[in-house]
Amino acid sequence: MKRVWLTAISRDELGVQQLMKRLKGYGLEVDGHFWENDLKKMAWMGPREELLSDNTAAWLLYLKHGDLDDEDVRYGLSLLALTVTAGRGLDFPMFVLLDGAETTLPELPTPLAGFESMEANNPAAMARVVAAVHKPPAHDMPERRYRIDVYGNPQIGQWFETGPGNGSWHGAMFGVSGGDITFHAVGSRGRLPERSVLNYPVQGMDIEMGNQKFLAWGVQNDITENDSYFVKVDGWPDTVIFGPYSQEDQAEAYVLRLK
């Protein structure tokens, strides 16, 4: 049996039990959790390992009316979605199952835009989930121009990891709108470096994109596909900007809204 992971924002035990029963009726094994909304504890990290496990074939987000009104919830879900996509790829099945036809979604943060939204009580939704988890992995996915991951805990803090999807960057920068950057490092992809040598590090850069202002740090180390730029962020930024380091007015950069 294919296993799916179910995240419920509201603690609606009866609604979750009914949904799990329907999913099991379609031949799916279901595990999951109720969302813990605690950014200081980085509670969003709780289900990370389960979602990154090869035993999990899809992520289902069960939403009731108003569940995404809280910015903290949207931020935590965004970070979890970033790390799941980084580990499982863009073709990993992710669904929003809405509790009732009257449930509407606000404008979603960028990392949640990849979720397919359906009404939970619609039999077509169950069939769509079953089809997605049995679909063979795609081999023709377009290569991403960048990588981004995020992880941490209350002891080491909240870290963002970025780098090129392919090729290399001559330097890297990372900025936040809201929150603050307190440390940065360059090291091997996938793990925080124990020590780091930074080439021409820069702190406190002001970047403006549209009507939004960012506080950014940067380095001029060459960042290859096997390297990453790591940035420690305090607080919970509304939006982040990142990409290769450049002193030009026009530069390549990627912007993700997290709330």
Secondary structure in CASP SS format (residue, H / E / C, confidence):
PFRMAT SS
TARGET T0000
AUTHOR 0000-0000-0000
METHOD secondary structure of the structure
MODEL  1
M C 1.00
K E 1.00
R E 1.00
V E 1.00
W E 1.00
L E 1.00
T E 1.00
A E 1.00
I C 1.00
S C 1.00
R C 1.00
D C 1.00
E H 1.00
L H 1.00
G H 1.00
V H 1.00
Q H 1.00
Q H 1.00
L H 1.00
M H 1.00
K H 1.00
R H 1.00
L H 1.00
K H 1.00
G H 1.00
Y C 1.00
G C 1.00
L E 1.00
E E 1.00
V E 1.00
D E 1.00
G E 1.00
H E 1.00
F E 1.00
W C 1.00
E C 1.00
N C 1.00
D C 1.00
L C 1.00
K C 1.00
K C 1.00
M C 1.00
A H 1.00
W H 1.00
M H 1.00
G C 1.00
P C 1.00
R H 1.00
E H 1.00
E H 1.00
L H 1.00
L H 1.00
S C 1.00
D C 1.00
N C 1.00
T E 1.00
A E 1.00
A E 1.00
W E 1.00
L E 1.00
L E 1.00
Y E 1.00
L E 1.00
K C 1.00
H C 1.00
G C 1.00
D C 1.00
L C 1.00
D C 1.00
D C 1.00
E H 1.00
D H 1.00
V H 1.00
R H 1.00
Y H 1.00
G H 1.00
L H 1.00
S H 1.00
L H 1.00
L H 1.00
A H 1.00
L H 1.00
T H 1.00
V H 1.00
T H 1.00
A H 1.00
G H 1.00
R H 1.00
G C 1.00
L C 1.00
D C 1.00
F C 1.00
P C 1.00
M E 1.00
F E 1.00
V E 1.00
L E 1.00
L E 1.00
D C 1.00
G C 1.00
A C 1.00
E C 1.00
T C 1.00
T C 1.00
L C 1.00
P C 1.00
E C 1.00
L C 1.00
P C 1.00
T H 1.00
P H 1.00
L H 1.00
A C 1.00
G C 1.00
F C 1.00
E E 1.00
S E 1.00
M E 1.00
E E 1.00
A C 1.00
N C 1.00
N C 1.00
P H 1.00
A H 1.00
A H 1.00
M H 1.00
A H 1.00
R H 1.00
V H 1.00
V H 1.00
A H 1.00
A H 1.00
V H 1.00
H H 1.00
K C 1.00
P C 1.00
P C 1.00
A C 1.00
H C 1.00
D C 1.00
M C 1.00
P C 1.00
E C 1.00
R C 1.00
R C 1.00
Y E 1.00
R E 1.00
I E 1.00
D E 1.00
V E 1.00
Y E 1.00
G E 1.00
N E 1.00
P C 1.00
Q C 1.00
I C 1.00
G E 1.00
Q E 1.00
W E 1.00
F E 1.00
E E 1.00
T E 1.00
G E 1.00
P E 1.00
G C 1.00
N C 1.00
G C 1.00
S E 1.00
W E 1.00
H E 1.00
G E 1.00
A E 1.00
M E 1.00
F E 1.00
G E 1.00
V E 1.00
S E 1.00
G C 1.00
G C 1.00
D E 1.00
I E 1.00
T E 1.00
F E 1.00
H E 1.00
A E 1.00
V E 1.00
G E 1.00
S E 1.00
R C 1.00
G C 1.00
R C 1.00
L C 1.00
P C 1.00
E C 1.00
R C 1.00
S C 1.00
V C 1.00
L C 1.00
N C 1.00
Y C 1.00
P C 1.00
V E 1.00
Q E 1.00
G E 1.00
M E 1.00
D E 1.00
I E 1.00
E E 1.00
M E 1.00
G C 1.00
N C 1.00
Q E 1.00
K E 1.00
F E 1.00
L E 1.00
A E 1.00
W E 1.00
G E 1.00
V E 1.00
Q E 1.00
N E 1.00
D E 1.00
I E 1.00
T E 1.00
E C 1.00
N C 1.00
D E 1.00
S E 1.00
Y E 1.00
F E 1.00
V E 1.00
K E 1.00
V E 1.00
D E 1.00
G C 1.00
W C 1.00
P C 1.00
D C 1.00
T E 1.00
V E 1.00
I E 1.00
F E 1.00
G E 1.00
P C 1.00
Y C 1.00
S C 1.00
Q C 1.00
E C 1.00
D C 1.00
Q C 1.00
A C 1.00
E C 1.00
A C 1.00
Y E 1.00
V E 1.00
L E 1.00
R E 1.00
L C 1.00
K C 1.00
END
